[in-house]
Amino acid sequence: MKKILPPLLVLIMVTLACGSPAPQPTPTPLNRLKTIPADHAKGMPADDPWPPVAAAPWTQPEQLPTPVSTAGAEDSAFITPDDTTLYFFFTPDVSIPVQKQLLDGVTGIWRSDRVGAAWTEPVRVLLESPQETALDGCEFVLDSQMWFCSAGQGNYRPIDFYIATLQDGEWTNWHNASRQLNETFQIGEMHLSADGQDLYFASPRPGGYGGSDLWVTHKNDDAWDEPINLGPQVNSAADENRPCLSADGRELWFDAPSRNGKPGPAVLMALLQADGTWGKPQEVISSFAGEPSLSGDGKRLYFIHHFYSADMKQMLEADIYVATRP
């Protein structure tokens, strides 16, 4: 690999630095494979100097096959509870200026369906009107609602969360999740409980333990209660990010710098205690792993793995991996 493919977070930071471009027509979606530079060779697990490693009883992680995995960057994966539909963020080449990525017809959210052990050809999920330009990602789906972050027009801050509704097979009626959540609570990547009443999110908002912490807020009619920090068992002076709650609400998954001395971020899991707090997290996936997404039955864990060079100075690729719990 000759190009560096940073994760969605870095892409968003570049967007913030560049500002929002003027509205332009949204292009017709293209074949994403044709937009990947010819010199981007696909990275394979056998060539990975820092492969992801799973703790027992999880199986060793496997890279999702084509057509999901490409020489571009697959990031921010989300699996639906029935383990059949995968949403993810894709960009072919982040060395291209963000203003051009917004108009390249492929950078954004994609969907693929699992049929047995295979995955269908991904299709683009469009979440803006032809008169607007936006950069969408960090998607979360619950029933007929999709929450997603967007760098677009009319935000309360450079990156806001929005909500869209699935109608007749299309995501429509996208709207800002609220000024309270975006401007006041400063929510980052998030996950709703199965009943939609508890919103877990990452944020560097004041009152935490340092860096980005994990918080929860409870829905109260049409508003949300004051967020509660998940406490020092979960949070630390480092960055805890991208929470994922199991369907039964008893497991909290997230990523953070490895607590076992492994390189890069890791995927951790904390168990709900009898008193309602979260226990000490266990490191489940190590070595440049993050953004966990768990199937509804709790048996399949999807996450993002970033390929790094042997000297750990260059990120070479981003792919979606899966590990299985017996």
C-alpha positions as a Markdown table, in Angstrom:
| # | Residue | x | y | z |
|---|---|---|---|---|
| 1 | Met | 0.0 | 0.0 | 0.0 |
| 2 | Lys | 1.3 | 3.5 | -0.9 |
| 3 | Lys | -1.5 | 5.6 | 0.4 |
| 4 | Ile | -2.5 | 6.3 | 4.0 |
| 5 | Leu | -6.2 | 5.8 | 4.8 |
| 6 | Pro | -7.2 | 7.4 | 8.1 |
| 7 | Pro | -10.4 | 6.6 | 9.9 |
| 8 | Leu | -13.6 | 8.6 | 9.8 |
| 9 | Leu | -12.6 | 10.7 | 12.8 |
| 10 | Val | -9.6 | 12.0 | 10.9 |
| 11 | Leu | -11.7 | 12.7 | 7.9 |
| 12 | Ile | -14.2 | 14.7 | 10.0 |
| 13 | Met | -11.3 | 16.7 | 11.5 |
| 14 | Val | -10.1 | 17.6 | 8.0 |
| 15 | Thr | -13.7 | 18.7 | 7.2 |
| 16 | Leu | -13.8 | 21.0 | 10.3 |
| 17 | Ala | -10.5 | 22.6 | 9.2 |
| 18 | Cys | -11.7 | 23.1 | 5.6 |
| 19 | Gly | -15.2 | 24.3 | 6.5 |
| 20 | Ser | -18.4 | 23.5 | 4.6 |
| 21 | Pro | -18.4 | 24.0 | 0.8 |
| 22 | Ala | -21.2 | 25.8 | -1.0 |
| 23 | Pro | -24.2 | 23.7 | -1.8 |
| 24 | Gln | -23.9 | 21.8 | -5.1 |
| 25 | Pro | -26.0 | 19.0 | -6.8 |
| 26 | Thr | -25.4 | 15.5 | -5.4 |
| 27 | Pro | -23.9 | 13.4 | -8.2 |
| 28 | Thr | -25.3 | 10.1 | -9.4 |
| 29 | Pro | -23.7 | 7.2 | -7.4 |
| 30 | Leu | -20.8 | 5.6 | -9.1 |
| 31 | Asn | -19.2 | 2.1 | -8.9 |
| 32 | Arg | -17.0 | 2.6 | -5.8 |
| 33 | Leu | -14.4 | 0.1 | -7.0 |
| 34 | Lys | -13.7 | 2.2 | -10.0 |
| 35 | Thr | -12.9 | 5.3 | -7.9 |
| 36 | Ile | -10.1 | 3.6 | -5.9 |
| 37 | Pro | -6.7 | 4.6 | -7.2 |
| 38 | Ala | -5.0 | 1.9 | -9.2 |
| 39 | Asp | -1.9 | 1.8 | -6.9 |
| 40 | His | -4.0 | 0.9 | -3.9 |
| 41 | Ala | -3.4 | -2.8 | -3.6 |
| 42 | Lys | -5.8 | -4.7 | -1.3 |
| 43 | Gly | -4.2 | -5.5 | 2.0 |
| 44 | Met | -4.7 | -9.1 | 3.1 |
| 45 | Pro | -4.5 | -10.6 | 6.7 |
| 46 | Ala | -1.5 | -12.7 | 5.8 |
| 47 | Asp | 0.5 | -9.5 | 5.1 |
| 48 | Asp | -0.7 | -7.6 | 8.2 |
| 49 | Pro | 2.2 | -7.1 | 10.7 |
| 50 | Trp | -0.3 | -6.2 | 13.5 |
| 51 | Pro | -3.4 | -8.4 | 13.0 |
| 52 | Pro | -6.3 | -8.1 | 15.4 |
| 53 | Val | -6.3 | -10.7 | 18.2 |
| 54 | Ala | -9.4 | -11.9 | 20.2 |
| 55 | Ala | -9.5 | -13.0 | 23.8 |
| 56 | Ala | -11.2 | -16.3 | 24.7 |
| 57 | Pro | -13.8 | -17.6 | 24.0 |
| 58 | Trp | -14.1 | -15.4 | 20.9 |
| 59 | Thr | -12.8 | -16.9 | 17.6 |
| 60 | Gln | -9.9 | -15.1 | 15.9 |
| 61 | Pro | -11.2 | -12.3 | 13.8 |
| 62 | Glu | -11.7 | -12.7 | 10.1 |
| 63 | Gln | -11.8 | -9.9 | 7.4 |
| 64 | Leu | -15.1 | -9.6 | 5.7 |
| 65 | Pro | -14.8 | -10.9 | 2.1 |
| 66 | Thr | -15.4 | -9.0 | -1.1 |
| 67 | Pro | -17.5 | -7.2 | -2.2 |
| 68 | Val | -17.5 | -5.5 | 1.2 |
| 69 | Ser | -13.7 | -5.3 | 1.7 |
| 70 | Thr | -11.8 | -3.3 | -0.9 |
| 71 | Ala | -8.5 | -1.4 | -1.2 |
| 72 | Gly | -10.4 | 1.7 | -0.1 |
| 73 | Ala | -11.4 | 2.4 | 3.4 |
| 74 | Glu | -14.4 | 0.7 | 5.0 |
| 75 | Asp | -15.1 | 2.2 | 8.4 |
| 76 | Ser | -17.8 | 2.8 | 11.0 |
| 77 | Ala | -19.6 | -0.5 | 10.6 |
| 78 | Phe | -23.1 | -1.2 | 12.0 |
| 79 | Ile | -24.8 | -4.5 | 11.9 |
| 80 | Thr | -28.6 | -4.8 | 12.4 |
| 81 | Pro | -29.8 | -6.9 | 15.3 |
| 82 | Asp | -30.9 | -9.8 | 12.9 |
| 83 | Asp | -27.3 | -9.9 | 11.7 |
| 84 | Thr | -28.3 | -9.6 | 8.0 |
| 85 | Thr | -27.8 | -6.0 | 7.1 |
| 86 | Leu | -24.4 | -4.2 | 7.4 |
| 87 | Tyr | -24.1 | -0.4 | 7.1 |
| 88 | Phe | -20.6 | 1.2 | 6.8 |
| 89 | Phe | -18.8 | 4.3 | 5.8 |
| 90 | Phe | -16.6 | 4.2 | 2.7 |
| 91 | Thr | -14.2 | 6.6 | 1.0 |
| 92 | Pro | -11.8 | 5.5 | -1.8 |
| 93 | Asp | -8.9 | 7.9 | -1.3 |
| 94 | Val | -8.7 | 10.4 | 1.6 |
| 95 | Ser | -5.7 | 12.1 | 0.0 |
| 96 | Ile | -8.2 | 13.8 | -2.2 |
| 97 | Pro | -9.5 | 17.1 | -0.7 |
| 98 | Val | -12.7 | 16.8 | 1.3 |
| 99 | Gln | -14.5 | 19.2 | -1.0 |
| 100 | Lys | -14.0 | 16.8 | -3.8 |
| 101 | Gln | -14.9 | 13.7 | -1.7 |
| 102 | Leu | -18.3 | 15.4 | -1.1 |
| 103 | Leu | -18.9 | 15.3 | -4.8 |
| 104 | Asp | -17.2 | 12.0 | -5.8 |
| 105 | Gly | -20.4 | 10.1 | -5.7 |
| 106 | Val | -19.1 | 7.3 | -3.5 |
| 107 | Thr | -17.9 | 8.7 | -0.2 |
| 108 | Gly | -20.6 | 8.2 | 2.5 |
| 109 | Ile | -22.7 | 5.4 | 3.9 |
| 110 | Trp | -23.2 | 2.1 | 2.2 |
| 111 | Arg | -25.3 | -1.0 | 2.8 |
| 112 | Ser | -24.7 | -4.7 | 2.2 |
| 113 | Asp | -26.9 | -7.7 | 3.0 |
| 114 | Arg | -25.7 | -11.1 | 4.3 |
| 115 | Val | -26.9 | -14.1 | 2.4 |
| 116 | Gly | -25.6 | -17.2 | 4.1 |
| 117 | Ala | -21.8 | -16.7 | 4.3 |
| 118 | Ala | -21.7 | -14.2 | 1.4 |
| 119 | Trp | -22.5 | -10.4 | 1.3 |
| 120 | Thr | -24.3 | -8.6 | -1.5 |
| 121 | Glu | -22.8 | -5.9 | -3.6 |
| 122 | Pro | -23.0 | -2.7 | -1.4 |
| 123 | Val | -25.3 | 0.1 | -2.4 |
| 124 | Arg | -25.1 | 3.7 | -1.5 |
| 125 | Val | -27.4 | 5.2 | 1.2 |
| 126 | Leu | -28.3 | 8.8 | 0.2 |
| 127 | Leu | -29.3 | 11.1 | 3.0 |
| 128 | Glu | -29.4 | 14.5 | 1.4 |
| 129 | Ser | -31.5 | 16.2 | -1.2 |
| 130 | Pro | -30.0 | 17.1 | -4.7 |
| 131 | Gln | -29.8 | 20.7 | -3.6 |
| 132 | Glu | -27.6 | 20.0 | -0.6 |
| 133 | Thr | -24.1 | 18.7 | 0.1 |
| 134 | Ala | -23.2 | 16.7 | 3.2 |
| 135 | Leu | -20.6 | 14.3 | 4.5 |
| 136 | Asp | -22.5 | 11.5 | 6.3 |
| 137 | Gly | -21.2 | 8.7 | 8.6 |
| 138 | Cys | -21.2 | 7.0 | 12.0 |
| 139 | Glu | -24.6 | 5.5 | 11.3 |
| 140 | Phe | -26.9 | 3.7 | 13.9 |
| 141 | Val | -30.1 | 1.9 | 13.0 |
| 142 | Leu | -33.0 | 1.0 | 15.3 |
| 143 | Asp | -36.2 | -0.4 | 13.6 |
| 144 | Ser | -37.2 | 2.2 | 11.0 |
| 145 | Gln | -34.9 | 5.0 | 12.3 |
| 146 | Met | -31.3 | 5.8 | 11.3 |
| 147 | Trp | -29.2 | 8.1 | 13.3 |
| 148 | Phe | -26.1 | 9.5 | 11.5 |
| 149 | Cys | -23.6 | 12.3 | 11.8 |
| 150 | Ser | -23.3 | 14.8 | 9.1 |
| 151 | Ala | -21.1 | 17.8 | 8.2 |
| 152 | Gly | -23.7 | 19.8 | 6.3 |
| 153 | Gln | -25.7 | 22.9 | 6.1 |
| 154 | Gly | -27.7 | 24.3 | 9.0 |
| 155 | Asn | -25.9 | 22.5 | 11.8 |
| 156 | Tyr | -25.7 | 23.7 | 15.4 |
| 157 | Arg | -22.0 | 22.7 | 15.3 |
| 158 | Pro | -19.7 | 21.5 | 12.5 |
| 159 | Ile | -20.7 | 17.9 | 13.0 |
| 160 | Asp | -24.3 | 17.2 | 14.1 |
| 161 | Phe | -26.4 | 14.0 | 14.5 |
| 162 | Tyr | -29.4 | 13.6 | 12.3 |
| 163 | Ile | -32.3 | 11.1 | 12.2 |
| 164 | Ala | -33.9 | 9.6 | 9.1 |
| 165 | Thr | -36.9 | 7.4 | 8.7 |
| 166 | Leu | -37.2 | 4.3 | 6.4 |
| 167 | Gln | -40.3 | 4.5 | 4.1 |
| 168 | Asp | -40.9 | 2.3 | 1.2 |
| 169 | Gly | -37.3 | 1.1 | 1.1 |
| 170 | Glu | -35.8 | 4.6 | 1.2 |
| 171 | Trp | -34.4 | 6.8 | 4.0 |
| 172 | Thr | -36.4 | 10.0 | 4.1 |
| 173 | Asn | -37.5 | 12.8 | 6.4 |
| 174 | Trp | -33.9 | 13.4 | 7.6 |
| 175 | His | -33.8 | 16.1 | 10.3 |
| 176 | Asn | -31.5 | 17.3 | 13.0 |
| 177 | Ala | -31.6 | 15.1 | 16.2 |
| 178 | Ser | -32.1 | 18.3 | 18.3 |
| 179 | Arg | -30.3 | 21.3 | 19.5 |
| 180 | Gln | -30.2 | 19.8 | 23.0 |
| 181 | Leu | -28.3 | 16.7 | 21.9 |
| 182 | Asn | -26.0 | 18.4 | 19.5 |
| 183 | Glu | -25.2 | 21.7 | 21.0 |
| 184 | Thr | -25.9 | 21.3 | 24.7 |
| 185 | Phe | -25.0 | 17.7 | 25.3 |
| 186 | Gln | -22.3 | 17.6 | 22.6 |
| 187 | Ile | -23.0 | 14.0 | 21.7 |
| 188 | Gly | -20.5 | 12.0 | 19.6 |
| 189 | Glu | -20.9 | 8.5 | 18.2 |
| 190 | Met | -23.9 | 6.9 | 19.9 |
| 191 | His | -26.0 | 3.8 | 20.5 |
| 192 | Leu | -29.6 | 3.5 | 21.7 |
| 193 | Ser | -31.0 | 0.9 | 24.0 |
| 194 | Ala | -33.3 | -1.7 | 22.4 |
| 195 | Asp | -36.4 | 0.3 | 23.6 |
| 196 | Gly | -35.0 | 3.6 | 22.4 |
| 197 | Gln | -35.1 | 5.2 | 25.8 |
| 198 | Asp | -31.5 | 5.3 | 26.8 |
| 199 | Leu | -28.9 | 7.0 | 24.6 |
| 200 | Tyr | -25.2 | 6.1 | 25.2 |
| 201 | Phe | -22.7 | 8.4 | 23.6 |
| 202 | Ala | -19.1 | 9.5 | 23.6 |
| 203 | Ser | -18.2 | 13.1 | 24.3 |
| 204 | Pro | -15.4 | 15.4 | 25.6 |
| 205 | Arg | -18.1 | 17.5 | 27.4 |
| 206 | Pro | -17.1 | 19.0 | 30.8 |
| 207 | Gly | -17.4 | 16.8 | 33.9 |
| 208 | Gly | -15.6 | 13.7 | 32.6 |
| 209 | Tyr | -12.4 | 12.0 | 33.6 |
| 210 | Gly | -10.3 | 13.3 | 30.7 |
| 211 | Gly | -10.4 | 13.1 | 26.9 |
| 212 | Ser | -13.6 | 11.6 | 25.5 |
| 213 | Asp | -15.8 | 9.8 | 28.1 |
| 214 | Leu | -18.9 | 7.6 | 27.7 |
| 215 | Trp | -22.2 | 9.0 | 29.0 |
| 216 | Val | -25.9 | 8.0 | 29.1 |
| 217 | Thr | -29.1 | 10.1 | 28.9 |
| 218 | His | -32.7 | 8.9 | 29.4 |
| 219 | Lys | -35.5 | 10.0 | 27.1 |
| 220 | Asn | -38.1 | 12.1 | 28.9 |
| 221 | Asp | -41.1 | 12.7 | 26.7 |
| 222 | Asp | -39.7 | 14.7 | 23.8 |
| 223 | Ala | -36.5 | 15.7 | 25.6 |
| 224 | Trp | -33.6 | 14.0 | 27.2 |
| 225 | Asp | -32.4 | 14.0 | 30.9 |
| 226 | Glu | -29.1 | 15.5 | 32.0 |
| 227 | Pro | -26.4 | 13.0 | 30.9 |
| 228 | Ile | -24.7 | 10.8 | 33.5 |
| 229 | Asn | -21.1 | 9.9 | 33.2 |
| 230 | Leu | -20.6 | 6.1 | 33.2 |
| 231 | Gly | -17.9 | 6.4 | 35.9 |
| 232 | Pro | -14.2 | 5.6 | 36.5 |
| 233 | Gln | -14.6 | 1.9 | 35.9 |
| 234 | Val | -15.4 | 2.6 | 32.3 |
| 235 | Asn | -13.8 | 6.0 | 31.7 |
| 236 | Ser | -10.2 | 7.0 | 32.1 |
| 237 | Ala | -7.9 | 9.9 | 31.4 |
| 238 | Ala | -7.6 | 8.5 | 27.9 |
| 239 | Asp | -10.4 | 8.5 | 25.2 |
| 240 | Glu | -13.3 | 6.1 | 25.4 |
| 241 | Asn | -15.4 | 6.1 | 22.3 |
| 242 | Arg | -18.0 | 4.5 | 20.0 |
| 243 | Pro | -20.3 | 2.7 | 22.5 |
| 244 | Cys | -22.4 | -0.3 | 21.6 |
| 245 | Leu | -25.0 | -1.8 | 23.9 |
| 246 | Ser | -26.0 | -5.5 | 23.6 |
| 247 | Ala | -29.7 | -6.1 | 22.8 |
| 248 | Asp | -30.4 | -7.3 | 26.4 |
| 249 | Gly | -28.6 | -4.2 | 27.8 |
| 250 | Arg | -26.2 | -6.2 | 29.9 |
| 251 | Glu | -23.0 | -5.6 | 27.9 |
| 252 | Leu | -21.4 | -2.3 | 27.0 |
| 253 | Trp | -18.9 | -2.4 | 24.2 |
| 254 | Phe | -16.6 | 0.5 | 23.2 |
| 255 | Asp | -13.1 | 1.3 | 22.0 |
| 256 | Ala | -10.2 | 2.9 | 23.9 |
| 257 | Pro | -6.4 | 2.7 | 23.9 |
| 258 | Ser | -5.4 | -0.8 | 24.8 |
| 259 | Arg | -5.3 | -1.5 | 28.5 |
| 260 | Asn | -3.1 | -4.6 | 28.0 |
| 261 | Gly | -0.2 | -2.8 | 26.4 |
| 262 | Lys | -1.1 | -3.8 | 22.8 |
| 263 | Pro | -0.5 | -1.4 | 19.9 |
| 264 | Gly | -3.3 | 1.1 | 19.1 |
| 265 | Pro | -6.9 | 1.1 | 20.2 |
| 266 | Ala | -8.8 | -2.0 | 21.4 |
| 267 | Val | -12.4 | -3.2 | 21.7 |
| 268 | Leu | -13.5 | -3.5 | 25.4 |
| 269 | Met | -16.6 | -4.9 | 27.0 |
| 270 | Ala | -18.1 | -4.1 | 30.5 |
| 271 | Leu | -20.9 | -6.1 | 32.2 |
| 272 | Leu | -23.8 | -4.4 | 33.9 |
| 273 | Gln | -23.7 | -4.9 | 37.7 |
| 274 | Ala | -26.5 | -5.6 | 40.1 |
| 275 | Asp | -26.4 | -2.0 | 41.4 |
| 276 | Gly | -26.8 | -0.6 | 37.9 |
| 277 | Thr | -23.2 | 0.4 | 37.4 |
| 278 | Trp | -20.8 | -1.0 | 34.9 |
| 279 | Gly | -18.0 | -3.4 | 35.9 |
| 280 | Lys | -14.3 | -3.4 | 35.0 |
| 281 | Pro | -14.0 | -3.7 | 31.2 |
| 282 | Gln | -12.4 | -6.7 | 29.6 |
| 283 | Glu | -10.2 | -6.2 | 26.5 |
| 284 | Val | -11.8 | -8.5 | 23.9 |
| 285 | Ile | -10.1 | -7.4 | 20.6 |
| 286 | Ser | -6.6 | -6.0 | 20.6 |
| 287 | Ser | -4.3 | -4.4 | 18.0 |
| 288 | Phe | -5.7 | -1.4 | 16.1 |
| 289 | Ala | -9.3 | -2.4 | 16.6 |
| 290 | Gly | -12.3 | -0.2 | 17.2 |
| 291 | Glu | -16.0 | 0.7 | 16.5 |
| 292 | Pro | -17.7 | -2.5 | 17.8 |
| 293 | Ser | -21.1 | -3.5 | 16.6 |
| 294 | Leu | -22.8 | -6.6 | 18.1 |
| 295 | Ser | -25.4 | -8.8 | 16.5 |
| 296 | Gly | -28.7 | -9.1 | 18.4 |
| 297 | Asp | -28.0 | -12.6 | 19.6 |
| 298 | Gly | -24.6 | -11.5 | 20.9 |
| 299 | Lys | -22.7 | -14.1 | 18.9 |
| 300 | Arg | -21.0 | -12.0 | 16.2 |
| 301 | Leu | -18.9 | -9.0 | 16.9 |
| 302 | Tyr | -18.1 | -6.7 | 14.0 |
| 303 | Phe | -15.4 | -4.1 | 14.3 |
| 304 | Ile | -12.9 | -1.9 | 12.3 |
| 305 | His | -9.3 | -2.9 | 12.0 |
| 306 | His | -6.7 | -0.5 | 10.6 |
| 307 | Phe | -3.7 | -2.0 | 8.9 |
| 308 | Tyr | -0.5 | -0.3 | 10.0 |
| 309 | Ser | 3.1 | -0.6 | 8.7 |
| 310 | Ala | 5.5 | -2.7 | 10.6 |
| 311 | Asp | 7.0 | 0.4 | 12.2 |
| 312 | Met | 3.5 | 1.6 | 13.1 |
| 313 | Lys | 4.1 | 5.0 | 11.5 |
| 314 | Gln | 1.6 | 4.6 | 8.6 |
| 315 | Met | -2.0 | 3.5 | 8.5 |
| 316 | Leu | -2.3 | 1.5 | 5.3 |
| 317 | Glu | -6.0 | 0.5 | 5.1 |
| 318 | Ala | -9.3 | 0.1 | 7.0 |
| 319 | Asp | -11.4 | -3.0 | 6.9 |
| 320 | Ile | -14.4 | -4.6 | 8.6 |
| 321 | Tyr | -13.6 | -7.7 | 10.6 |
| 322 | Val | -15.9 | -10.2 | 12.5 |
| 323 | Ala | -15.3 | -12.5 | 15.5 |
| 324 | Thr | -17.7 | -15.1 | 16.8 |
| 325 | Arg | -18.6 | -16.1 | 20.3 |
| 326 | Pro | -19.5 | -19.8 | 20.8 |
